[in-house]
Amino acid sequence: MEYDYTLEKNVFYLTLIVSCYFLFAFTGVLQNTDFELITKLFKLLTIPFILLVLNILAISLFKLLANPLKLTFYTLANFFISAGIILVMVFVLT
């Protein structure tokens, strides 16, 4: 029986979307727009995306520690991308 990687791929794509969101957030690209709806939506999504990054980091860390012999690219990529986002939040934004 082969392992199905569709869930890990979906989480990886979600991690990429969230990392693009935080790239825009950290650089301030969308903060200075004149369109009010974009800035409100941007502010509305920030806290759920922070919680999502923390959950992705916890799940990928659990997978890394629970079974280190079955590491996949998606697990490692999710771990490093989410850890990088959190490190940038902690060290750069404080």
PEMO-V39167 format. One record per pair of residues at least 4 apart in sequence whose C-alpha atoms are under 7 Angstrom apart, sorted by the first residue. I is the first residue (numbers start at 1). J is the second residue. If there is no record, write none. Layout:
BEGIN
i={I | I}
j={J | J}
END
This chain:
BEGIN
i={5 | 6 | 7 | 8 | 8 | 9 | 9 | 10 | 11 | 12 | 12 | 12 | 13 | 14 | 15 | 15 | 16 | 17 | 18 | 18 | 19 | 20 | 21 | 22 | 23 | 24 | 24 | 24 | 25 | 30 | 31 | 35 | 36 | 37 | 38 | 39 | 40 | 41 | 42 | 45 | 46 | 47 | 48 | 49 | 50 | 51 | 52 | 53 | 53 | 54 | 55 | 56 | 56 | 56 | 57 | 57 | 57 | 57 | 58 | 59 | 60 | 60 | 60 | 60 | 61 | 61 | 62 | 63 | 64 | 64 | 71 | 72 | 73 | 74 | 75 | 76 | 77 | 78 | 79 | 80 | 81 | 82 | 83 | 84 | 85 | 86 | 87 | 88 | 88 | 89 | 90}
j={9 | 10 | 11 | 12 | 74 | 13 | 74 | 14 | 15 | 16 | 74 | 78 | 17 | 18 | 19 | 78 | 20 | 21 | 22 | 49 | 23 | 24 | 25 | 26 | 27 | 28 | 29 | 30 | 29 | 39 | 39 | 39 | 40 | 41 | 42 | 43 | 44 | 45 | 46 | 49 | 50 | 51 | 52 | 53 | 54 | 55 | 56 | 57 | 82 | 58 | 59 | 60 | 78 | 82 | 61 | 79 | 82 | 83 | 62 | 63 | 64 | 75 | 78 | 79 | 65 | 79 | 66 | 67 | 68 | 71 | 75 | 76 | 77 | 78 | 79 | 80 | 81 | 82 | 83 | 84 | 85 | 86 | 87 | 88 | 89 | 90 | 91 | 92 | 93 | 93 | 94}
END
